[in-house]
Amino acid sequence: MKIKTIFRSAAISLILISTLLFCTAFADKYQGIVKKLSMIEAVLNEYYVGDVDSYRLREGIYKGFVSGVGDAYSTYYTQEEYDKFKEETSGMYTGTGIRMYLETEDNSIVIKEVFKNSPAEKAGILVKDKIIKVSGKNVSGNDYSLVVQLLTSDKKEDVSITIYRTSENATYDFTLTKDHVVAPTVYYRMLDEEVSYIQITNFEELTYKQFKEALEKSEEQAAKGIVLDLRNNPGGLLRIAKDIVDELVPEGIIVSTTDKNGKSIEYYADKEYTNIPIVVLINGHSASASEVVAGALKDYNRAQLVGETSFGKGVVQTIIPFTDGSAIKLTTSQYFTPSGVCIQGIGIEPDVKVSLSIEKLLRIRDLETTEDDQLQMAIKVLKEDIAKA
């Protein structure tokens, strides 16, 4: 029994000594930094005209420390920022279910989209309604940021809103109770009897489910081909992109990643897939997970790419959370297309290059099908592929 006690005491002593040595080495290494930070804090407290928030100062140190690696994609999240990030990538948020835009012609705030089953839809608010009052305050385009904040803040509370409906030349008052809202990231419609159009705006937790529903609708409508629109899609969750590709390519590798130590991970598709002609739309703002999808479909000859060269983000970020609720988003690996190409800084070239004018680029989400030169070319290329099938 005494021997066990001696060994236990020795082990504890070693741990304490190791910890002390580590802390001493850490203190020695960063002694100059701590001293300078203390000097800066003293100056701020002495001369800064406003109040000094010690919490914000501390969080700013962490942000600056991580940004020192010089990587645009690596960042430190405060607890609030990390909570917001998790909400955004979940595909759900607390709000009214309204997406807006600023109408420059009359400096008004116009409703662009009303989400299904949202408080706004249930109340009867319509697309193209103009928001003229929120919480009893008259608003214009100058108040756009404030209106967004009031209608999408994460508090489950009532918010009053007055809209002007141009089609009826009438105003209506609503009281909306903010609630959990599913934000769509996939949009579907039939362009004609043969061609289905599926647009993916982000790769979030619910995107795969929404994509599957759109794919099933395409099959129900007996679509002979799909235009998959990934333009202006900045990316998102790699595993969601992988799951979507799995629906569209035969058995084989979808994407692989390699970390700083050379360790590789490969992601594979199974045998089951939808063998339907596809054309993918990309542009300079199609990045990351969008490029994973476009690259895999191109490498498997499952789709022709139409548009412009993609962004060229071939690196993967990992979220590393801390016990205090904060987190680091860190670039941890590069990814490679099925053919073994890393597109970092290069992008993916389209098979058919088509540009849009500056004027059309600025309102790409609102273009009519006949106005969209890239979409028109995608339809043409797809019709040719359908004819060959």
C-alpha positions in Angstrom: 0.0 0.0 0.0 2.9 2.3 0.9 4.6 1.6 -2.4 1.4 2.6 -4.3 1.2 5.8 -2.3 4.9 6.6 -3.1 4.4 6.0 -6.8 1.2 8.1 -6.8 3.0 10.9 -5.0 5.9 10.7 -7.4 3.5 10.8 -10.4 1.7 13.9 -9.0 5.1 15.6 -8.3 6.2 15.0 -11.9 2.9 16.4 -13.2 3.3 19.5 -11.0 6.9 20.0 -12.1 6.0 19.6 -15.8 3.2 22.0 -15.4 5.4 24.5 -13.6 8.1 24.2 -16.3 5.6 24.7 -19.0 4.1 27.8 -17.3 7.6 29.2 -16.7 8.6 28.7 -20.4 5.3 30.2 -21.5 5.8 33.2 -19.2 9.3 33.7 -20.4 8.3 33.4 -24.0 5.4 35.9 -23.8 6.8 38.1 -21.0 7.4 41.0 -23.4 4.0 40.6 -24.9 2.2 40.7 -21.5 4.3 43.7 -20.5 3.4 45.6 -23.7 -0.3 44.7 -23.4 -0.3 46.1 -19.9 1.3 49.3 -21.2 -1.3 49.6 -23.9 -4.1 49.0 -21.4 -2.7 51.7 -19.1 -2.6 54.2 -22.0 -6.2 53.3 -23.0 -7.5 53.8 -19.5 -5.6 57.0 -19.1 -6.4 58.7 -22.4 -9.3 57.0 -24.3 -12.3 59.3 -24.2 -14.8 56.4 -24.0 -15.3 53.5 -21.7 -12.8 50.6 -22.0 -14.4 47.2 -22.2 -11.9 44.7 -20.9 -13.9 41.8 -22.4 -13.7 43.3 -25.9 -10.0 44.0 -25.4 -9.3 40.4 -24.5 -11.3 39.0 -27.3 -9.5 41.4 -29.7 -6.2 40.0 -28.5 -7.3 36.5 -29.5 -8.6 37.6 -32.8 -5.3 39.4 -33.6 -3.3 36.4 -32.4 -5.1 34.0 -34.9 -5.0 36.5 -37.7 -1.2 36.6 -37.4 -1.0 33.3 -39.3 -1.8 35.4 -42.4 -4.6 33.1 -43.7 -7.7 34.8 -44.9 -9.9 31.8 -43.9 -8.6 31.2 -40.4 -10.3 33.3 -37.6 -11.2 33.4 -34.0 -14.9 33.4 -33.0 -16.1 34.9 -29.8 -18.9 33.0 -28.1 -21.5 35.2 -29.7 -19.9 34.9 -33.1 -19.7 31.1 -32.8 -23.3 30.8 -31.7 -24.3 32.9 -34.8 -22.1 30.8 -37.0 -23.7 27.6 -35.8 -27.2 29.1 -36.3 -26.3 30.1 -39.9 -24.9 26.7 -40.9 -27.8 24.9 -39.3 -30.1 26.4 -42.0 -32.4 27.7 -39.2 -32.6 31.0 -37.5 -35.0 33.0 -35.3 -36.8 35.7 -37.2 -39.8 36.7 -39.3 -39.0 34.8 -42.5 -38.4 37.8 -44.8 -35.6 38.4 -47.2 -35.3 42.0 -48.4 -33.4 44.2 -50.8 -32.8 47.9 -51.2 -34.6 49.5 -54.1 -32.3 52.3 -55.2 -34.8 54.1 -57.5 -37.0 55.3 -54.6 -34.7 54.3 -51.6 -37.3 51.8 -50.3 -37.0 48.4 -48.6 -38.7 45.8 -50.7 -39.5 42.2 -49.7 -37.8 39.8 -52.1 -38.7 36.5 -50.5 -41.1 35.2 -47.9 -40.0 31.8 -46.5 -42.5 28.9 -46.4 -44.3 28.4 -43.0 -42.7 31.5 -41.6 -44.4 34.1 -39.4 -44.4 36.5 -42.4 -46.1 34.0 -44.7 -48.7 33.1 -42.1 -49.5 36.8 -41.6 -50.1 37.3 -45.3 -47.0 39.4 -46.3 -46.2 39.1 -50.0 -43.2 39.5 -52.3 -42.8 43.1 -53.6 -44.5 44.6 -50.5 -42.5 47.6 -49.3 -41.6 48.0 -45.7 -42.5 51.6 -44.6 -42.6 51.2 -40.8 -41.1 48.9 -38.2 -41.9 49.0 -34.4 -43.7 52.3 -34.9 -40.8 54.0 -36.7 -41.0 55.2 -40.3 -38.2 53.6 -42.3 -36.5 54.0 -45.7 -33.5 52.6 -47.4 -31.3 54.6 -45.1 -32.5 52.3 -42.3 -31.9 49.0 -44.1 -29.4 47.6 -41.6 -31.6 48.5 -38.7 -34.6 46.9 -40.3 -32.7 43.7 -40.9 -31.6 43.6 -37.3 -35.1 44.2 -36.0 -36.6 41.5 -38.2 -33.9 38.8 -37.7 -32.6 39.2 -34.2 -32.5 36.0 -32.2 -35.1 37.0 -29.6 -38.5 35.4 -29.8 -40.5 38.6 -29.6 -43.3 40.5 -31.4 -42.4 43.1 -34.0 -44.9 45.4 -35.7 -44.5 46.1 -39.3 -46.4 48.3 -41.8 -46.1 47.6 -45.6 -47.2 49.4 -48.7 -48.7 47.1 -51.3 -48.1 48.7 -54.7 -50.5 46.4 -56.6 -53.4 47.5 -54.3 -52.2 51.1 -53.5 -52.8 50.3 -49.9 -51.0 49.9 -46.6 -51.3 47.1 -44.1 -50.2 46.7 -40.5 -49.0 43.3 -39.1 -47.7 42.0 -35.8 -45.2 39.2 -36.3 -44.0 36.9 -33.6 -40.5 35.9 -34.4 -39.9 32.1 -34.4 -37.6 29.4 -35.7 -37.5 29.8 -39.5 -36.0 27.4 -42.1 -33.9 29.4 -44.6 -34.1 27.8 -48.0 -30.7 27.2 -49.7 -32.2 25.2 -52.7 -34.6 26.6 -55.2 -36.4 24.5 -57.8 -38.6 25.1 -60.9 -39.2 23.6 -64.3 -38.0 25.8 -67.1 -40.0 23.9 -69.7 -41.3 20.4 -70.2 -37.8 18.9 -70.4 -35.5 21.0 -68.3 -35.4 21.3 -64.5 -33.6 24.2 -62.8 -32.1 23.6 -59.3 -30.2 26.5 -57.7 -28.1 25.9 -54.5 -27.1 29.2 -52.7 -25.1 27.6 -49.8 -24.2 24.2 -48.4 -25.7 24.1 -44.9 -27.1 21.4 -42.7 -30.5 21.3 -44.4 -29.2 21.7 -48.0 -28.9 18.0 -48.8 -32.5 17.4 -47.7 -33.7 20.3 -49.8 -31.7 19.1 -52.8 -33.1 15.6 -52.5 -36.6 17.1 -52.5 -35.8 19.1 -55.6 -34.3 16.1 -57.3 -37.4 14.0 -56.6 -39.6 16.8 -57.9 -37.6 16.8 -61.1 -38.2 13.1 -61.5 -41.9 13.4 -60.7 -42.1 16.1 -63.5 -40.3 13.7 -65.9 -37.5 16.2 -66.4 -35.0 14.9 -69.0 -32.1 17.2 -67.8 -31.1 19.5 -65.0 -29.4 22.9 -64.9 -27.6 23.0 -61.6 -26.9 26.7 -60.7 -23.9 27.2 -58.4 -23.2 30.8 -59.3 -22.4 33.1 -56.4 -22.4 30.1 -54.0 -19.6 30.7 -51.6 -19.5 27.1 -50.3 -20.2 25.8 -46.8 -20.1 22.3 -45.3 -17.9 19.9 -47.2 -19.8 16.8 -46.1 -23.1 18.2 -47.5 -21.4 18.9 -50.9 -20.1 15.3 -50.8 -23.6 13.9 -50.1 -25.1 15.9 -53.0 -22.3 14.6 -55.4 -23.0 11.1 -54.2 -26.5 11.4 -55.7 -25.2 12.4 -59.1 -22.0 10.3 -59.9 -21.2 6.6 -60.1 -19.2 4.7 -57.6 -15.8 6.2 -57.0 -13.9 9.0 -55.2 -15.7 12.3 -54.8 -13.0 14.4 -53.2 -9.9 13.9 -51.1 -8.2 16.0 -48.5 -4.6 16.2 -47.3 -3.4 17.8 -44.1 0.0 19.4 -43.1 1.4 16.0 -42.2 0.5 14.5 -45.5 -2.4 12.4 -44.1 -5.1 11.9 -46.7 -8.8 11.3 -46.3 -10.9 10.1 -49.3 -14.6 10.5 -49.7 -16.4 8.0 -51.9 -19.8 7.7 -53.8 -21.7 4.5 -53.8 -23.2 2.7 -56.8 -26.6 4.3 -56.7 -27.0 7.6 -58.6 -29.3 9.6 -60.8 -28.1 9.2 -64.4 -29.7 12.3 -65.9 -27.9 14.9 -68.1 -26.7 17.8 -66.1 -25.2 21.2 -66.9 -23.6 23.2 -64.1 -23.6 27.0 -64.0 -20.5 28.6 -62.3 -18.9 32.0 -62.0 -16.1 33.8 -60.2 -18.1 33.7 -56.9 -18.6 29.9 -57.0 -16.2 28.7 -54.3 -15.1 25.9 -52.0 -17.9 23.3 -51.6 -19.4 24.6 -54.9 -16.1 23.8 -56.6 -16.1 20.3 -55.0 -19.5 19.6 -56.7 -18.5 21.2 -60.0 -15.1 19.5 -60.1 -16.5 16.1 -59.4 -19.3 16.3 -61.9 -16.8 17.5 -64.5 -14.2 14.8 -63.8 -16.8 12.1 -64.1 -18.1 13.6 -67.3 -21.5 13.8 -65.7 -21.9 17.5 -66.5 -20.7 20.2 -68.7 -19.8 23.5 -67.0 -21.1 26.8 -68.4 -20.2 30.3 -67.2 -16.9 31.7 -65.9 -13.9 30.3 -64.1 -14.7 29.6 -60.4 -13.2 31.3 -57.4 -10.4 28.8 -56.7 -10.7 27.9 -53.0 -9.1 24.5 -52.6 -8.6 24.5 -48.8 -10.7 23.1 -46.0 -11.5 24.8 -42.6 -12.1 22.9 -39.4 -14.0 24.4 -36.4 -12.1 23.8 -33.1 -14.4 24.8 -30.2 -13.2 25.8 -26.7 -14.9 25.2 -23.3 -15.8 28.8 -22.8 -18.0 28.8 -26.0 -15.5 30.5 -28.3 -13.9 28.7 -31.2 -11.2 28.9 -34.0 -12.0 28.3 -37.6 -8.7 27.0 -39.0 -7.5 26.0 -42.4 -6.4 22.4 -41.8 -6.1 20.7 -45.2 -6.2 21.1 -49.0 -8.8 19.2 -51.1 -8.3 17.5 -54.5 -10.9 16.7 -57.2 -11.3 13.1 -58.3 -8.6 13.6 -60.9 -6.1 14.7 -58.2 -6.2 18.5 -58.9 -6.0 21.1 -56.1 -7.8 24.2 -57.5 -6.4 26.6 -54.8 -5.8 29.9 -56.5 -6.7 28.5 -59.9 -10.4 27.7 -60.0 -12.2 25.4 -62.4 -12.5 26.4 -66.1 -16.0 26.1 -67.7 -16.4 23.9 -70.8 -18.4 26.8 -72.3 -17.4 30.3 -71.4 -20.2 32.9 -71.2 -19.9 36.2 -69.4 -22.6 38.5 -68.0 -22.6 42.3 -68.3 -21.9 44.3 -65.1 -25.5 45.5 -65.1 -26.8 41.9 -65.2 -24.2 40.7 -62.6 -25.6 43.2 -60.1 -29.1 41.8 -60.4 -28.3 38.2 -61.2 -30.8 36.8 -58.7 -33.6 38.8 -60.2 -32.9 38.2 -63.9 -35.7 36.7 -66.0 -34.8 33.4 -67.7 -34.7 35.1 -71.1 -32.3 37.9 -69.8 -29.8 35.5 -68.3 -27.2 34.8 -71.1 -25.5 32.1 -69.0 -28.7 30.3 -68.2 -29.8 30.5 -71.8 -26.5 28.9 -72.9 -26.8 26.2 -70.2 -30.3 25.3 -71.5 -28.9 25.1 -75.1 -26.0 22.8 -74.1 -28.3 20.7 -72.0 -30.9 20.3 -74.8 -28.0 19.0 -77.1 -27.0 16.5 -74.4 -30.6 15.4 -74.0 -30.8 14.8 -77.7 -27.7 12.6 -77.6 -28.9 10.6 -74.6 
